Amino acid sequence: MTTVGVVTGAGRGMGYACAQRLSGTVDVLLLADRDAATVATAAEALAPAGAVEPIVLDITDGDALARLADRVSELGTLRAVAHAAGISPTMADWRQIFTVDLVATAMLAETLRPFATAGTATVCFASMAGSMAQSGLTPEVAEVLDDPLGARFLDRIRDAAGPTVEHSGAAYALAKLGVQRFVRREAVRLGPRGARICSVSPGIIDTPQGRQEAEHNPRMGGFVQQTPLGRTGRADEVAAVVAFALSDDAGFLSGTDLLVDGGVCAAMST
């Protein structure tokens, strides 16, 4: 049957870099993004490498995700998913950050789970910020964080974590930690189907979104200085890791996080 790939946030940055890597590795690659112009441009650029199809959607919209699933079903067999869509601290308030970065990740996984089969692989984007937040995680917060589709999730995470979570940076770190934890549980659900899932946690990466964050967060310059490799990362370097995790060469890789940060987390912990 026709093999199908999905890349969310495919219009630019790391999402587009993933789409570049995956184009031609499946029979049809669906490029999903909420920005119609950027995803159309991406599809036009990638068309020479293989069959691509742009899809305009908001990943927080359950009906839109259902339409995406219907299109996957119409085309063939789900082979690869790179879920790169997300927002960073300067882009929204804490509630929207949790909704887009964590809740929508769980919604997408739940929507596509029925189509997972032997050989299906998914990578969800987390962040090194999530890795940094791990040490401060309490059992009370973890219990709520592990239930992103539960009733009143946003109110419950606010009650459990306290008012500090209303800071967009704190919310981002906790949401991305939630993504890392989510893929562990999802790997257990997908395993009997022969399907896999991992998360990838980029460090400071030179993308338009990353540069926007750097303009408003002086700590990011400090992270670069602490990075053992002494530089920011490139989108294609992250995409290469994602492409490996989605490939058959990574057939025994599931339920884990892949930290692509140039070593900064290691430097900060030693």
QUIMODA-V885601 format. One record per backbone hydrogen bond with DSSP energy under -1.0 kcal/mol. NH is the residue of the N-H (numbers start at 1). CO is the residue of the C=O. If there is no record, write none. Layout:
BEGIN
nh->NH co->CO
nh->NH co->CO
END
This chain:
BEGIN
nh->4 co->77
nh->5 co->28
nh->6 co->80
nh->7 co->30
nh->8 co->82
nh->9 co->32
nh->10 co->32
nh->16 co->12
nh->17 co->13
nh->18 co->14
nh->19 co->15
nh->20 co->16
nh->21 co->17
nh->22 co->18
nh->23 co->19
nh->25 co->22
nh->28 co->3
nh->29 co->51
nh->30 co->5
nh->31 co->53
nh->32 co->7
nh->33 co->55
nh->39 co->35
nh->40 co->36
nh->41 co->37
nh->42 co->38
nh->43 co->39
nh->44 co->40
nh->45 co->41
nh->46 co->42
nh->47 co->43
nh->49 co->46
nh->50 co->47
nh->53 co->29
nh->55 co->31
nh->57 co->33
nh->61 co->58
nh->65 co->61
nh->66 co->62
nh->67 co->63
nh->68 co->64
nh->69 co->65
nh->70 co->66
nh->71 co->67
nh->72 co->68
nh->73 co->69
nh->74 co->70
nh->75 co->71
nh->76 co->72
nh->77 co->2
nh->79 co->4
nh->80 co->4
nh->81 co->121
nh->82 co->6
nh->83 co->123
nh->84 co->8
nh->84 co->82
nh->91 co->88
nh->97 co->93
nh->98 co->94
nh->99 co->95
nh->100 co->96
nh->101 co->97
nh->102 co->98
nh->103 co->98
nh->104 co->99
nh->106 co->102
nh->107 co->103
nh->108 co->104
nh->109 co->105
nh->110 co->106
nh->111 co->107
nh->112 co->108
nh->113 co->109
nh->115 co->112
nh->116 co->113
nh->119 co->194
nh->120 co->117
nh->121 co->79
nh->122 co->196
nh->123 co->81
nh->124 co->198
nh->125 co->83
nh->126 co->200
nh->128 co->202
nh->130 co->127
nh->131 co->127
nh->132 co->128
nh->133 co->129
nh->137 co->134
nh->142 co->138
nh->143 co->139
nh->144 co->140
nh->145 co->141
nh->146 co->142
nh->147 co->144
nh->150 co->147
nh->153 co->150
nh->156 co->152
nh->157 co->153
nh->158 co->154
nh->159 co->155
nh->160 co->156
nh->161 co->157
nh->162 co->158
nh->165 co->162
nh->166 co->163
nh->167 co->164
nh->171 co->167
nh->172 co->168
nh->173 co->169
nh->174 co->170
nh->175 co->171
nh->176 co->172
nh->177 co->173
nh->178 co->174
nh->179 co->175
nh->180 co->176
nh->181 co->177
nh->182 co->178
nh->183 co->179
nh->185 co->181
nh->186 co->182
nh->187 co->183
nh->188 co->184
nh->189 co->185
nh->190 co->186
nh->191 co->187
nh->193 co->190
nh->194 co->191
nh->195 co->190
nh->196 co->120
nh->198 co->122
nh->199 co->256
nh->200 co->124
nh->201 co->258
nh->203 co->260
nh->206 co->233
nh->207 co->205
nh->211 co->207
nh->212 co->208
nh->213 co->209
nh->214 co->210
nh->215 co->211
nh->217 co->213
nh->220 co->217
nh->223 co->219
nh->224 co->220
nh->225 co->221
nh->226 co->222
nh->229 co->262
nh->230 co->227
nh->233 co->204
nh->238 co->234
nh->239 co->235
nh->240 co->236
nh->241 co->237
nh->242 co->238
nh->243 co->239
nh->244 co->240
nh->245 co->241
nh->246 co->242
nh->247 co->244
nh->250 co->247
nh->251 co->248
nh->253 co->250
nh->255 co->197
nh->258 co->199
nh->260 co->201
nh->264 co->261
nh->267 co->263
nh->268 co->264
nh->269 co->265
END
